Amino acid sequence: MSEAYPITPSIDTTAPSSFSISPQPHTSQHIYRQPIDHHMFAMSHTTSLSRNRSTRHSELRSESTMSEDPEIPRPPRPESPDPPEDNAPPPEEEVTWLRLGAHYGGLVLASMLGCLIRLGLNGLGTYDGAVIYPLAWSQGVGSGIMGLSLARKNEIISIYPPIYTFLTTGIAGSVTTFSSWMLEGYLSFSNFDKYNRKGLHDTVDGVVYSLSTFAIAIASLRFGEHFSTLLPSLTLLRRVYHTPRQDRIPSKLPNGNQRGESSSNSSDQNDNPNQPNHNSDHEKVKQNSNLNNNKSLIRLSQTPILDLIWISTAFLSYLIILLLYFLGPTNWKHNIIFPMLLSPPGTIIRFYLSKLNTKSIFLNKFPLGTFLANIFSTIIISITFSQQRKFNSINSSSLICNGLYSIQQGFCGCLSTVSTFVVEARTIKGKFKWIYLGSSIVLGHLIVLAIVGGTGWGSGGYQNVCTG
């Protein structure tokens, strides 16, 4: 693509004070060239540069908004890129119902695996003399998976877009948990376990717990992005029969032009006054035919068989968990099976609420969907934590104890997320960043204080926890 420039005269630099047109070679046709007003030329050139900057800026903003969709690749990163943004559910008007079902269906298996990873890391990090609290491992590993997936987003969705939702919303979002962060932060502030220390030490312990959790998540997110550079490319796994889609940013249009070449060439022709445009009608007809061809490509690019296979993993996952419930060891039911059964509803609700994040009023300002998911799960985990330690619950059946524990670790653990929270905290700019961070963390601690603290003080303290 060439850029049209205005014709400029050749200046005689030997003239001391006034410029003159250098004599041109004699040709068969005389060309008359008028002197150029340098002031007007400078003003038009400055205006053109400003218009180009504003156009490029609006294009970058629109592409960064599009990159939130797991069905659309992230645009090429500029020299000083903004932090990669978190995923959002695919707009229903851009995908088929089978593809949308594949996004949601894959979350069933992903949430179960994420919950299993979190429970395993908590068990691995629980031992006498531990240097750091067990939940730090879950927050770090989940945030690292999120960073790695964000860095490889284009390659992942070129293979199959629901895989990206599987890794980010499913695995990373379920391994990390915001509600447990708020609950354990309150336990540190209040010295719930009655350690031999003074009040100021309680404050120090609570502040360190809250800040260290956030710092570990942010550092792990960056580590995952850098670690992705050490891994081999995923382009070899792309489908050979992959058909380019309009929303996949194809490199070439059906007419053979590069993406954006047709529109840019037409704009250059219109902007150049020395080059008349005689093919505007022909170009419009050509662009309409290209649009129809692109629509047909979108229809041909769907993968119904693969979508059905991906959806079937949801039913197979629940089938395996039910078999383990009836055939597996008894001690698995309370610690593993029950939380995994309640994990998918939490992740699916969080994924559905994340559609609110893409609303224009909340975009890059206040992710309302993530905020509601985190706060709602904090309320539920505070209630179940209190009921799990009351006298009536201790003497109740094992089914109630298993249910209370599974709601905390399974439903609330997957409904809330830290990996998405830290990505949004890094993406939001200006005062909205502090409004979002402050309202989420402060309100979360106040909710736990009101429910757990109020229930404990009103009932004369808590008893031992029921184990089922």
C-alpha positions in Angstrom: 0.0 0.0 0.0 1.5 3.3 -1.1 0.7 6.6 0.5 -0.1 9.6 -1.8 2.0 12.7 -1.2 1.4 16.2 -2.7 3.7 17.2 -5.6 6.5 19.4 -4.3 8.7 21.6 -6.4 12.5 21.1 -6.5 14.0 24.0 -4.6 17.1 25.8 -5.8 19.2 25.9 -2.6 21.7 28.3 -4.2 19.3 31.2 -4.0 20.1 33.4 -1.0 16.7 34.8 0.0 14.0 33.6 -2.4 13.2 30.2 -3.7 12.9 29.5 -7.4 11.7 26.6 -9.5 14.6 24.7 -11.0 14.3 24.5 -14.7 12.7 21.3 -15.8 13.9 19.2 -18.8 12.1 20.0 -22.0 9.3 17.6 -22.7 6.6 17.3 -25.4 4.0 18.7 -23.0 4.4 21.9 -20.9 3.5 21.3 -17.2 2.6 24.4 -15.3 3.4 24.3 -11.5 2.1 26.9 -9.2 4.2 28.1 -6.2 3.1 26.4 -2.9 2.0 28.3 0.1 4.2 26.8 2.8 2.0 28.0 5.6 -1.1 26.3 4.2 0.9 23.2 3.4 2.2 23.0 7.0 -1.3 23.4 8.4 -2.8 20.7 6.1 0.0 18.4 6.9 -0.5 18.9 10.7 -4.2 18.4 10.4 -3.6 15.1 8.5 -1.2 13.9 11.1 -3.7 14.7 13.9 -6.5 12.9 12.0 -4.3 9.8 11.5 -3.4 9.8 15.2 -7.0 10.0 16.3 -8.0 7.3 13.8 -5.3 4.9 15.0 -6.2 5.6 18.6 -9.9 4.8 18.1 -8.9 1.6 16.2 -6.7 0.5 19.0 -9.4 1.0 21.6 -12.0 -0.8 19.5 -9.6 -3.8 19.0 -8.7 -3.9 22.7 -12.4 -4.1 23.4 -12.8 -6.9 20.9 -9.9 -8.8 22.4 -12.0 -9.6 25.5 -14.1 -12.0 23.5 -12.8 -15.6 23.5 -14.1 -16.0 19.9 -11.9 -13.1 18.6 -8.1 -13.0 18.6 -6.3 -10.3 20.4 -4.9 -7.6 18.1 -1.1 -7.5 17.5 0.6 -5.9 20.5 2.1 -2.4 19.9 5.5 -1.3 21.2 4.0 -0.3 24.6 0.9 -2.5 25.0 -1.8 -2.3 27.5 -2.0 -5.3 29.9 -4.0 -8.2 28.4 -7.6 -8.1 29.4 -9.7 -10.9 30.9 -12.0 -13.0 28.9 -15.7 -12.4 28.7 -18.5 -14.7 27.5 -19.0 -14.8 23.7 -21.7 -12.5 22.4 -24.6 -14.7 21.4 -25.1 -12.9 18.1 -21.6 -13.9 17.0 -21.7 -17.6 17.7 -24.0 -20.5 17.1 -26.0 -22.1 19.9 -23.8 -25.2 19.8 -20.7 -23.0 20.1 -22.2 -21.1 23.0 -23.2 -24.5 24.6 -19.6 -25.6 24.2 -18.3 -22.6 26.1 -20.6 -23.4 29.0 -20.3 -27.2 28.8 -16.6 -27.1 29.0 -16.8 -25.2 32.3 -18.2 -28.3 34.0 -15.1 -30.3 33.7 -12.8 -27.2 34.1 -14.5 -26.2 37.4 -14.1 -29.7 38.8 -10.5 -29.9 37.8 -9.9 -26.4 39.2 -11.6 -27.3 42.5 -9.5 -30.5 42.7 -6.3 -28.6 42.1 -7.2 -26.1 44.8 -8.0 -28.8 47.4 -4.8 -30.7 46.5 -2.7 -27.6 46.9 -4.4 -26.7 50.2 -3.6 -30.2 51.5 -0.1 -30.1 50.2 0.5 -26.7 51.9 -1.0 -27.7 55.3 1.8 -29.0 57.6 3.4 -28.0 60.9 5.8 -25.1 60.7 4.6 -23.9 57.3 6.2 -20.7 56.2 3.2 -19.5 54.3 -0.5 -20.1 54.5 -1.9 -22.9 52.2 -4.2 -20.8 50.2 -1.3 -18.8 48.8 -0.4 -21.8 46.6 -3.8 -21.8 45.0 -3.9 -18.1 44.4 -0.5 -18.2 42.8 -1.0 -21.3 40.6 -4.4 -20.1 39.3 -3.1 -16.6 38.5 -0.1 -18.1 36.7 -2.4 -20.2 34.5 -4.4 -17.1 33.7 -1.3 -15.2 32.7 0.0 -18.0 30.5 -3.4 -18.3 28.8 -3.7 -14.6 28.2 -0.2 -14.6 26.6 -1.2 -17.4 24.2 -4.8 -16.3 23.5 -4.4 -16.0 19.8 -2.9 -19.4 19.4 -5.4 -21.1 21.7 -8.5 -19.7 20.0 -7.1 -20.5 16.6 -7.3 -24.1 17.6 -10.7 -24.0 19.3 -12.1 -20.9 21.2 -13.8 -22.8 24.0 -10.4 -24.1 25.1 -9.6 -20.5 26.1 -12.7 -20.3 28.2 -11.9 -23.7 29.7 -8.4 -22.5 30.8 -9.2 -18.9 32.0 -12.7 -18.9 33.4 -12.7 -22.6 34.2 -9.3 -23.7 35.5 -7.7 -20.4 36.6 -10.9 -18.9 37.9 -11.8 -22.1 39.9 -8.3 -22.6 41.4 -8.3 -19.1 42.8 -11.0 -17.9 45.2 -11.9 -14.4 46.4 -14.4 -15.5 49.1 -11.8 -17.6 51.0 -9.4 -14.7 50.8 -11.9 -12.5 52.5 -12.8 -15.1 55.1 -9.2 -16.0 56.1 -8.3 -12.3 56.1 -11.0 -11.7 58.8 -9.7 -14.7 60.7 -6.3 -13.1 60.8 -7.6 -9.7 61.8 -9.8 -11.2 64.6 -7.3 -13.8 65.9 -10.0 -16.4 65.4 -7.8 -19.3 66.5 -6.9 -17.5 69.8 -3.1 -17.2 69.4 -1.1 -15.7 72.2 -0.6 -12.2 70.8 -1.8 -8.6 71.3 -4.3 -6.6 69.3 -1.7 -4.7 67.2 -0.2 -8.1 66.2 -3.7 -9.1 64.9 -3.8 -6.0 62.7 -0.3 -6.6 61.4 -1.2 -10.2 60.6 -4.4 -9.3 58.8 -2.8 -6.6 56.7 0.1 -8.9 55.8 -2.3 -11.6 54.8 -4.4 -9.3 52.5 -1.4 -7.6 50.9 0.6 -10.8 50.4 -2.3 -12.5 48.7 -2.8 -9.7 46.2 1.0 -9.5 45.6 1.4 -13.2 45.0 -1.5 -13.2 42.5 -0.1 -10.2 40.6 3.4 -11.7 40.5 2.1 -15.1 39.4 0.1 -13.5 36.6 3.3 -11.8 35.2 5.3 -15.0 35.7 2.7 -16.9 33.6 3.0 -14.4 30.8 6.8 -14.6 30.8 6.8 -18.4 31.2 4.7 -18.7 28.0 7.7 -17.4 26.0 9.7 -20.5 27.0 7.0 -22.9 25.7 6.8 -24.1 22.1 4.4 -22.6 19.6 0.9 -24.1 19.4 0.4 -23.3 15.8 1.2 -27.0 14.8 -2.0 -28.0 16.6 -4.2 -25.8 14.4 -6.8 -27.6 12.4 -5.8 -28.1 8.8 -9.3 -27.6 7.6 -9.6 -24.2 9.5 -11.6 -21.7 7.4 -10.8 -18.0 8.0 -13.5 -16.1 9.7 -14.3 -12.4 9.6 -14.0 -12.2 13.4 -10.7 -14.1 13.3 -9.1 -11.2 11.4 -8.2 -13.0 8.2 -5.0 -12.0 6.5 -6.6 -11.8 3.1 -10.0 -11.0 1.8 -11.7 -13.1 -0.9 -10.6 -10.7 -3.6 -6.9 -11.3 -2.7 -6.3 -8.0 -1.0 -4.7 -7.8 2.4 -7.1 -7.0 5.3 -7.8 -3.3 5.3 -6.1 -2.7 1.9 -9.3 -2.1 0.0 -10.6 0.5 2.4 -7.2 2.2 2.8 -6.7 2.4 -0.9 -10.1 3.9 -1.4 -9.4 6.4 1.3 -6.1 7.3 -0.3 -7.8 7.9 -3.6 -10.4 10.1 -2.1 -7.8 12.1 -0.1 -5.5 12.7 -3.1 -6.9 15.6 -5.1 -4.4 15.0 -8.0 -5.8 11.5 -8.6 -9.5 11.3 -9.7 -11.6 8.4 -8.5 -13.5 6.8 -11.4 -14.1 3.4 -9.8 -16.1 4.3 -6.6 -19.3 2.5 -7.8 -17.3 -0.5 -8.9 -15.5 -0.6 -5.5 -18.9 -0.5 -3.6 -20.2 -3.4 -5.6 -16.9 -5.3 -5.0 -17.1 -4.6 -1.2 -20.7 -5.8 -1.0 -19.7 -9.1 -2.7 -16.8 -9.5 -0.3 -19.1 -9.0 2.6 -21.4 -11.7 1.3 -18.5 -14.0 0.9 -17.3 -13.3 4.4 -20.8 -14.2 5.8 -20.6 -17.5 4.0 -17.2 -18.1 5.5 -18.6 -17.5 8.9 -21.3 -20.2 8.3 -18.7 -22.7 6.9 -16.3 -22.2 9.8 -18.6 -23.6 12.5 -17.7 -26.9 14.0 -20.9 -28.6 15.2 -19.3 -32.1 15.8 -16.5 -30.7 17.9 -19.0 -28.6 19.8 -21.1 -31.6 20.6 -18.1 -33.5 21.8 -17.1 -30.6 24.0 -20.6 -30.4 25.4 -20.6 -34.1 26.1 -17.7 -33.7 28.5 -20.1 -32.1 31.0 -22.3 -35.2 31.2 -19.3 -37.5 31.4 -17.8 -35.4 34.2 -20.9 -35.7 36.4 -21.1 -39.4 35.5 -17.6 -40.0 36.7 -18.1 -38.0 39.9 -21.3 -40.0 40.7 -19.5 -43.3 40.2 -16.7 -42.1 42.6 -19.4 -41.1 45.1 -20.9 -44.6 45.2 -17.8 -46.7 44.5 -14.9 -44.6 45.9 -13.5 -44.5 49.4 -15.7 -43.1 52.1 -13.3 -40.4 53.2 -13.3 -38.9 49.7 -17.0 -37.9 50.0 -16.5 -35.1 52.4 -13.1 -33.8 51.3 -13.3 -34.2 47.5 -16.6 -35.5 46.0 -19.1 -33.1 47.5 -17.1 -30.0 46.6 -16.6 -31.1 43.0 -20.3 -31.8 42.6 -21.1 -28.1 43.5 -18.2 -26.6 41.6 -19.9 -26.3 38.1 -22.8 -24.1 39.2 -20.5 -21.5 40.7 -18.3 -21.3 37.6 -21.2 -21.1 35.2 -22.9 -18.4 37.2 -19.7 -16.4 37.3 -19.2 -16.8 33.5 -22.8 -15.7 32.9 -22.4 -12.6 35.2 -19.2 -11.6 33.4 -21.3 -10.5 30.4 -22.1 -7.4 32.5 -18.4 -6.5 32.3 -18.7 -5.7 28.6 -21.5 -3.2 29.0 -20.3 0.2 27.8 -21.1 1.8 31.1 -18.9 -0.6 33.0 -16.2 -1.4 30.5 -12.7 -0.5 31.7 -14.3 1.2 34.7 -16.0 -1.2 37.1 -16.4 -4.9 36.2 -19.8 -5.3 37.8 -20.1 -9.0 36.9 -16.9 -10.0 38.7 -17.8 -7.7 41.6 -21.2 -9.3 42.1 -19.8 -12.8 41.9 -17.1 -12.1 44.5 -19.4 -10.3 46.9 -22.2 -12.8 46.6 -19.9 -15.8 47.2 -18.4 -13.9 50.2 -21.9 -13.6 51.7 -22.6 -17.3 51.2 -19.2 -18.6 52.5 -19.7 -16.4 55.7 -23.1 -17.9 56.4 -21.9 -21.5 55.8 -18.8 -21.0 57.9 -20.9 -19.8 60.8 -23.4 -22.6 60.5 -20.7 -25.2 60.3 -19.5 -24.3 63.7 -22.7 -23.9 65.6 -23.9 -26.5 68.1 -26.8 -27.8 66.1 -24.7 -28.4 63.0 -22.1 -30.4 65.0 -24.8 -32.8 66.2 -26.6 -33.0 62.9 -26.1 -35.7 60.2 -23.0 -36.0 58.1 -25.0 -35.0 55.0 -25.5 -31.5 56.4 -21.9 -31.2 57.3 -20.8 -32.4 53.9 -23.2 -29.9 52.3 -21.9 -26.9 54.2 -18.3 -27.8 53.5 -19.0 -28.4 49.8 -20.7 -25.1 49.5 -17.6 -23.3 50.8 -15.0 -25.2 48.9 -17.0 -26.0 45.8 -19.7 -23.5 45.0 -18.2 -20.4 46.7 -14.6 -21.3 45.7 -15.6 -21.4 42.0 -18.1 -18.6 42.0 -15.5 -16.1 43.2 -12.1 -15.6 41.6 -8.8 -13.8 42.2 -7.2 -14.4 38.9 -9.8 -12.4 37.1 -9.7 -9.8 39.9 -6.0 -9.1 39.5 -6.2 -8.9 35.7 -9.0 -6.3 36.0 -7.0 -4.4 38.7 -4.1 -4.2 36.3 -6.3 -3.2 33.3 -8.5 -0.5 34.8 -6.9 2.9 34.7 -7.1 6.0 36.9 -9.5 6.5 39.8 -11.7 3.6 38.7 -8.9 1.2 39.6 -9.0 2.3 43.3 -12.7 2.5 43.4 -13.0 -1.1 42.2 -10.2 -2.5 44.4 -11.3 -0.6 47.5 -15.0 -1.4 47.2 -14.3 -5.1 46.6 -11.8 -5.7 49.4 -13.3 -3.4 52.0 -16.9 -4.5 51.4 -15.7 -8.2 51.4 -14.1 -7.8 54.8 -17.1 -5.9 56.2 -19.4 -8.6 55.1 -17.4 -11.3 56.8 -17.1 -9.2 59.9 -20.9 -8.6 60.1 -21.9 -12.2 59.5 -19.1 -14.3 61.1 -18.3 -11.9 63.8 -21.9 -11.0 64.5 -23.0 -14.7 64.7 -20.1 -15.6 67.0 -20.6 -12.7 69.4 -24.4 -13.2 69.5 -24.3 -17.0 70.2 -21.5 -16.9 72.7 -18.7 -18.1 70.4 -18.3 -21.0 68.1 -17.9 -24.7 68.7 -15.6 -27.2 66.9 -16.3 -27.6 63.2 -18.4 -30.6 62.0 -16.5 -32.9 59.7 -19.2 -35.1 58.3 
